[in-house]
Amino acid sequence: MSSYFIYGDIGGTKTLLRTMVSDKDKTEPCYEWRYDSQAYADFNEILADFLDKTGMNKTNRYPTSACFGIAGPIVSQRAKLTNLPWLMDASALATEFSIPKVKLINDFEAVAIGIERLSRNDLATLQWGVADAQAMRVVLGAGTGMGVAWLHWQGDRYIPLPTEGGHIEFAPTTSLQMELLDYLMKKFDHVSVERILSGPGLTNIFNFLQNDSTRFPGIVVNELKEDSGAIITKLAFEQKHPIAQQALELFVEIYGAYAGNLALLGLCRGGVYIAGGIAPRIIDTLMKGSFMHAFCNKGRYTGMMSEIPVHVIMNPQVGLLGAGLEAQRLISNCT
């Protein structure tokens, strides 16, 4: 008998939903739809529309399970999204939409799970290192926010440990970064890593650099809006805009140091995986060397850091793949 399951990647910018059918040893996708998250008052509206589009609310193809990767912390299977005014409750969703098993997972927990579904072609390697089988891994990524998840080996597979590591304090390592921290402390009560390593964070860096007219005399740019990361990367790559170029260089330098801190904290000899929407768009800059220099620059542990594999995830659907794998695992608990 065929089983249908729904899974999704839910973020502050977009929501991507997919349904698949599992029949014996064969699993195939049935339907997929992308939504603008900001255009909906809550997730229930999106799920209702998705079920209507797939016809699942009109036929006997009722979903057996559902798993959703969410940009925010999960507490008792309830989640308040970090960058959206949505409150999601797994039990309420299961009741309203008659789905026997619904599970909410952190978006970077979903990314972490999805790594095992990636091929070599889905990765761009910054440092091959020497991978230690079954050792700790860490996944991090800048997008609308900064997500972080650990992966530890348990039994016969890696188990994800979701975190809110993007909200720890920013630790500057150069005089320019200290000036950046001082600038941001005047704007925010708490200067987290996410205030810098995200789309809005790249905008903060750009506005900081142009705030001092002596840095780039004769160049005048109006202060950019909160999340103008895409505009800045376009200015840097296509127009060779000096402020945008330096903003991107500073962003990458801080990104590398932060990734190195996480790798050192978890002794992640199993590998570091850079996810999120920004990294693939700036892969050429990440490859130039400043990211890895900052990553490895850990004093007495520099040698060890040079042995840790570092990869950039180029597949934008890795979180969706992870949520799908978890939804598929739920089926065995529902039948």
Residue pairs with C-beta under 8 A, 6 or more apart in sequence:
1 23
2 21
2 22
2 23
3 21
3 22
3 23
3 64
3 65
3 331
3 335
4 19
4 20
4 21
4 22
4 30
4 56
4 61
4 62
4 63
4 64
5 19
5 20
5 22
5 63
5 64
5 65
5 66
5 67
5 324
5 327
5 328
5 330
5 331
6 17
6 18
6 19
6 47
6 50
6 63
6 65
6 66
6 67
6 99
6 327
7 17
7 18
7 19
7 20
7 66
7 67
7 68
7 69
7 320
7 323
7 324
7 326
7 327
8 15
8 16
8 17
8 18
8 66
8 67
8 68
8 69
8 320
8 323
9 15
9 16
9 68
9 69
9 107
9 110
9 317
9 319
9 320
9 323
10 37
10 43
10 68
10 69
10 70
10 71
10 81
10 88
10 107
11 37
11 71
11 83
11 107
11 143
11 144
12 37
12 38
12 71
12 81
12 82
12 83
12 84
12 144
12 145
13 36
13 37
13 38
13 143
13 144
13 277
14 34
14 35
14 36
14 37
15 34
15 35
15 36
15 37
15 40
15 43
15 46
16 32
16 33
16 34
16 35
16 317
16 320
17 32
17 33
17 35
17 46
17 47
17 50
18 29
18 31
18 32
18 33
18 320
18 324
19 29
19 30
19 31
19 32
19 50
19 54
19 56
19 63
20 27
20 28
20 29
20 30
20 324
20 328
21 27
21 28
21 30
21 61
22 328
22 331
27 328
30 54
31 53
31 54
33 50
33 53
35 46
35 49
35 50
37 46
37 84
38 84
40 46
42 86
42 87
43 68
43 86
43 88
43 93
44 93
44 96
47 93
47 97
48 57
48 97
51 57
51 97
52 58
54 61
55 61
56 62
56 63
57 97
62 98
62 99
63 97
63 99
64 99
64 100
64 101
64 330
64 331
64 334
64 335
65 99
65 100
65 101
65 102
65 103
65 327
65 328
65 330
65 331
65 333
65 334
66 93
66 94
66 97
66 99
66 101
66 102
66 103
66 327
66 330
67 102
67 103
67 104
67 105
67 110
67 323
67 324
67 326
67 327
67 330
68 88
68 102
68 103
68 104
68 105
68 323
69 105
69 106
69 107
69 109
69 110
69 111
69 319
69 320
69 322
69 323
70 79
70 81
70 88
70 104
70 105
70 106
70 107
71 81
71 82
71 83
71 84
71 107
71 144
71 145
71 147
72 79
72 80
72 81
72 82
72 83
72 106
72 107
73 79
73 80
73 82
73 106
73 162
73 164
74 104
74 105
74 106
74 162
77 89
77 90
77 91
77 103
77 104
78 87
78 88
78 89
78 90
78 104
79 87
79 88
79 104
80 86
80 87
81 87
81 88
82 145
83 144
83 145
88 104
90 102
90 103
90 104
91 102
93 99
93 102
94 100
94 101
94 102
100 334
101 330
101 331
101 333
101 334
103 326
103 327
103 330
105 113
105 160
105 162
105 322
105 323
105 326
106 147
106 149
106 162
107 147
107 319
108 139
108 140
108 141
108 147
108 148
108 149
108 160
108 162
108 163
108 275
108 319
109 149
109 160
109 161
109 162
109 322
110 319
110 320
110 322
110 323
110 326
111 139
111 141
111 147
111 149
111 273
111 275
111 313
111 318
111 319
111 322
112 137
112 139
112 149
112 150
112 151
112 158
112 160
112 322
113 160
113 321
113 322
113 323
113 325
113 326
114 317
114 318
114 319
114 320
114 321
114 322
114 323
114 325
115 137
115 139
115 151
115 158
115 273
115 313
115 318
115 322
116 157
116 158
116 325
117 318
117 321
117 322
117 325
118 313
118 315
118 318
118 321
122 313
122 314
122 315
122 318
123 273
123 311
123 312
123 313
123 314
124 280
124 283
124 286
124 287
124 311
124 312
124 314
125 309
125 310
125 311
125 312
126 274
126 286
126 287
126 291
126 292
126 295
126 310
126 311
126 312
127 292
127 295
127 306
127 308
127 309
127 310
128 309
129 271
129 306
129 307
129 308
129 309
129 310
130 269
130 307
130 309
131 269
131 270
131 271
131 309
132 269
132 270
133 270
134 153
134 270
135 153
135 267
135 268
135 269
135 270
136 150
136 151
136 152
136 153
136 266
136 267
136 268
136 269
136 270
137 150
137 151
137 152
137 158
137 268
137 270
137 271
137 272
137 273
138 148
138 149
138 150
138 151
138 259
138 262
138 263
138 266
138 268
138 272
138 273
139 147
139 148
139 149
139 150
139 151
139 272
139 273
139 275
140 146
140 147
140 148
140 149
140 165
140 166
140 258
140 259
140 262
140 272
140 273
140 274
140 275
140 276
141 147
141 274
141 275
141 276
141 277
141 278
141 279
141 313
142 197
142 198
142 199
142 201
142 255
142 276
142 277
142 278
142 279
143 198
143 199
143 276
143 277
143 278
144 198
144 199
144 200
144 227
144 277
145 166
145 194
145 198
146 165
146 166
146 167
146 192
146 193
146 194
146 197
146 198
146 201
146 276
147 166
147 275
147 276
148 163
148 164
148 165
148 166
148 262
149 160
149 161
149 162
149 163
150 160
150 161
150 163
150 266
150 268
151 158
151 159
151 160
151 161
151 270
152 158
152 159
152 161
153 159
153 270
165 193
165 262
166 192
166 193
166 194
166 197
166 198
167 190
167 192
167 193
167 194
168 192
168 193
169 190
169 191
169 192
169 193
170 181
170 184
170 191
170 192
170 193
170 195
170 196
170 254
171 257
171 261
172 178
172 180
172 181
173 257
173 294
173 297
174 253
176 250
177 250
177 253
177 254
179 208
180 196
180 205
180 208
180 250
181 191
183 208
183 211
184 191
184 195
184 196
184 204
184 208
185 191
187 204
188 195
193 258
194 201
195 201
195 204
196 202
196 204
196 205
196 251
196 254
197 251
197 254
197 255
197 258
198 229
198 278
199 227
199 228
199 229
199 230
199 277
199 278
200 226
200 227
200 229
201 229
201 251
202 228
202 229
202 232
202 233
202 247
202 248
202 251
202 278
203 224
203 225
203 226
203 227
203 228
203 229
203 232
205 247
205 250
205 251
206 224
206 228
206 232
206 243
206 244
206 247
207 223
207 224
209 215
209 216
209 243
209 246
209 247
209 250
210 216
210 219
210 221
210 223
210 243
215 243
216 242
216 243
219 242
219 243
221 243
224 231
224 232
229 278
230 281
232 244
232 247
232 248
233 244
233 248
233 278
233 281
233 282
235 241
235 243
235 244
236 244
236 245
236 247
236 248
248 282
248 285
249 285
249 290
252 282
252 285
252 286
252 288
252 290
252 291
252 294
253 290
253 291
253 294
254 294
255 274
255 286
255 291
255 294
256 290
256 291
256 292
256 293
256 294
256 295
257 294
257 295
257 297
259 272
259 274
259 291
259 295
259 310
260 294
260 295
260 296
260 297
260 298
260 305
262 268
262 272
263 272
263 295
263 305
263 308
263 310
264 298
264 301
264 305
268 308
269 307
269 308
270 309
271 308
271 309
271 310
271 311
272 295
272 308
272 309
272 310
272 311
273 311
273 312
273 313
274 286
274 310
274 311
274 312
274 313
275 313
275 318
275 319
277 316
279 286
279 312
279 313
280 312
280 313
280 314
280 316
283 312
283 314
285 291
286 312
292 310
295 305
295 310
296 302
296 305
296 306
297 305
298 304
298 305
315 321
